Amino acid sequence: MKELVETIAKAIVDQPEMVRVNQVEGEKSVILEVTVADDDMGKIIGKQGRIARAIRTVVKAAATKEGKKVIVDIQES
Amino acid sequence: MDSIKQEGRTVEEAVALALEKLGITREEAEVEVIDEGSKGIFGLIGGKNAVVRVKVKVDPVKIGKEFLDNLFANMPLDEVTVEVVSEETDDKQVFYNIKCPDLGIVIGHRGETLDALQYLTSLVVNKATEKYYRVLLDAEGYRERRKQTLERLANKLAKKALSTGRKVMLEPMPPHERRIIHMTLRGDDRVTTYSEGREPYRRVMIVAESQPDN
């Protein structure tokens, strides 16, 4: 899951080397904390959160097979 | 975007050197001549080197496919194949078809996963290119099947609006699906359609026109 979010994030930002994804395992859920360069925040969130929503939709689809809830948390660096 | 500036005694030599450094062929490159250079008097005094800028040509089709291949490699799905539909691909749009035994996961509820993948691929492709390309994603004919379903739905609900005289509210849909509803009923003078609400909850309304004559 972590790699999936990394792949997507790195492809859409201007500074892929600044992309970090930290995976926190919970009992029933996995939290993926994403940080990007300050200037790339808009690139990963999008207008009215459209890009963030698309990423979450794809991650949710990937998680259906594993039966775990995955939360994508985009954090300010 | 990979590009380098290269000097050489002649333009041809500079281009050849640049191609070698970038590890690409002439067909894969865009060349801009910055300075043609000059031989100088008798080829001895005052000669100037040629300077060129050589850029790796961006191939939108390849960029999109690489992105999708990478993405699917990191999804727990079996045997995903991304193929370029060449009949639908030109200098304005790129069309991919996804094949996978887990088609339901790739498509998602009402196509939401397919739409999300399409949107992300479009971002990646258009980030790399100067021109805008429309990026379309299909999963083994899903789009066409969905279009037919929506057309049937539009006609059925138009009838309902007419028979009840009330406006009919459809479920929230993405823009291209709403467009199919509008287009289907455009030719029908007895009803009008419009959309209401904010994305992603925007939905089509079908209203029966009042009949002034009777």
Interface residues (C-beta under 8 A of the other chain):
Chain A: E3 L4 T7 I8 A11 I12 Q48 R50 I51 R53 A54 I55 T57 V58 K60 A61 A62 T64 K65 E66
Chain B: F67 N70 L71 N74 M75 P76 L77 D102 I105 V106 G108 E112 T113 D115 A116 L117 Y119 L120 L123 V124 K127 E199 P200
